[in-house]
Amino acid sequence: MSYDDVEIEDMEWNSELQAYTYPCPCGDLFQITKDELKLGEEIARCPSCSLYITVIYNLDDFLADSKTNNNDNTPTQPIAVA
């Protein structure tokens, strides 16, 4: 069972770790990356202990962010499929 349910808005973005973080009772941080969130992952784990939290977020927010970041107006080349 999850230690707690935490809204993504209550987590902090850590640019050094490239992950959303939330304080763990052991003194370390629960961590989850944007890539994990885009894949639908909702569990943030603490690297120092066995605790984990369930992250509550809207998957569409991260998928929409991914689409905007990939839209760099570079023309795409067709790929031949054999």
C-alpha positions in Angstrom: 0.0 0.0 0.0 1.1 3.5 -0.8 2.5 5.7 2.0 0.4 8.6 0.8 -1.5 10.1 -2.2 0.1 13.3 -3.3 -1.1 15.8 -6.0 1.5 16.7 -8.6 0.9 20.3 -7.7 2.2 19.6 -4.2 5.5 18.2 -5.6 8.5 20.3 -6.6 10.4 20.1 -9.9 14.1 19.4 -9.2 16.1 20.4 -12.3 19.2 18.6 -10.9 17.4 15.3 -10.7 15.1 16.0 -13.6 12.3 14.7 -11.5 9.3 15.8 -9.4 10.1 15.3 -5.8 8.3 15.2 -2.4 9.9 14.8 1.0 10.0 11.3 2.4 9.8 10.7 6.2 13.3 9.0 6.0 14.8 12.3 5.0 15.3 11.6 1.3 12.9 12.5 -1.5 10.3 10.5 -3.4 11.0 11.0 -7.1 9.2 10.6 -10.4 10.4 11.8 -13.9 8.3 13.5 -16.6 9.0 10.5 -18.9 7.6 8.1 -16.3 4.5 10.3 -15.9 4.0 10.4 -19.7 4.0 6.6 -19.7 1.2 6.6 -17.1 3.3 5.8 -14.1 1.8 7.1 -10.9 4.2 5.7 -8.3 7.0 7.9 -7.0 9.7 5.9 -5.1 12.2 6.9 -2.4 15.7 5.7 -3.4 16.7 5.4 0.3 13.9 3.3 1.8 11.0 1.1 0.8 8.3 3.7 0.9 6.5 5.0 -2.2 3.6 7.5 -2.9 0.8 7.6 -5.4 1.0 10.7 -7.6 -2.3 12.2 -8.6 -2.1 14.0 -11.9 -3.8 14.4 -15.3 -2.0 12.3 -17.9 -3.3 14.5 -20.7 -1.3 17.5 -19.3 1.9 15.6 -19.8 1.0 14.2 -23.2 0.0 17.7 -24.4 3.3 19.1 -23.1 5.1 16.3 -25.0 3.3 17.2 -28.2 4.2 20.9 -27.9 7.8 20.2 -27.2 8.0 18.0 -30.3 6.4 20.6 -32.6 9.6 22.4 -33.7 8.3 23.1 -37.3 11.0 20.7 -38.8 9.6 19.0 -41.8 9.3 15.3 -41.4 10.6 12.9 -44.1 8.4 10.0 -45.2 9.7 6.6 -44.3 9.5 3.8 -46.7 8.1 0.6 -45.2 9.1 -2.7 -46.9 
